[in-house]
Amino acid sequence: MATAAPQARPETDTGTPVPWNVVLLNDESHTYEYVIRMVQKLSEFGGDETD
């Protein structure tokens, strides 16, 4: 039985992240606390860093 040779995985780019812009719209559906929680969750900030 023939076995396949392991394949090398391509290197991933772990350099400097590309900057991005975020636009927050004020609406009646989301509270201020909800928006802050989502921004913290989606970014690298946990909570202590934002004080």
MIMARKOL-712674 format. One record per residue (C-alpha): z, x, y; residue in one letter. Coordinates in steps of 0.5 Angstrom, whole numbers, plus 2048, in hexadecimal, padded with zeros to 3 digits. Each point is the difference from the previous one (the first is absolute). Layout:
BEGIN
up=Z east=X north=Y residu=A
...
//
This chain:
BEGIN
up=800 east=800 north=800 residu=M
up=7FE east=803 north=807 residu=A
up=805 east=800 north=805 residu=T
up=7FE east=800 north=808 residu=A
up=802 east=805 north=804 residu=A
up=805 east=7FF north=806 residu=P
up=7FD east=7FF north=806 residu=Q
up=802 east=803 north=807 residu=A
up=802 east=7FB north=805 residu=R
up=7FD east=801 north=807 residu=P
up=805 east=802 north=805 residu=E
up=803 east=7FB north=805 residu=T
up=800 east=801 north=807 residu=D
up=807 east=801 north=802 residu=T
up=7FF east=802 north=807 residu=G
up=802 east=7FD north=807 residu=T
up=800 east=7F9 north=800 residu=P
up=7FB east=7FC north=804 residu=V
up=803 east=7FD north=806 residu=P
up=7FF east=7F9 north=801 residu=W
up=801 east=7FA north=805 residu=N
up=804 east=7FA north=7FE residu=V
up=7FF east=7FA north=804 residu=V
up=806 east=7FA north=800 residu=L
up=7FE east=7F9 north=803 residu=L
up=806 east=7FC north=802 residu=N
up=800 east=7F9 north=7FD residu=D
up=804 east=7FA north=7FE residu=E
up=800 east=802 north=7F8 residu=S
up=804 east=806 north=800 residu=H
up=807 east=802 north=802 residu=T
up=801 east=807 north=804 residu=Y
up=805 east=802 north=7FA residu=E
up=7FA east=7FE north=7FB residu=Y
up=7FB east=805 north=804 residu=V
up=805 east=805 north=800 residu=I
up=801 east=800 north=7F9 residu=R
up=7F9 east=800 north=7FE residu=M
up=7FE east=806 north=805 residu=V
up=806 east=804 north=7FD residu=Q
up=7FE east=7FE north=7F9 residu=K
up=7F8 east=802 north=801 residu=L
up=802 east=806 north=804 residu=S
up=805 east=806 north=7FD residu=E
up=806 east=7FE north=805 residu=F
up=805 east=7FD north=7FC residu=G
up=805 east=7FD north=805 residu=G
up=804 east=806 north=802 residu=D
up=7FB east=804 north=804 residu=E
up=7FE east=7FA north=804 residu=T
up=807 east=7FF north=803 residu=D
//
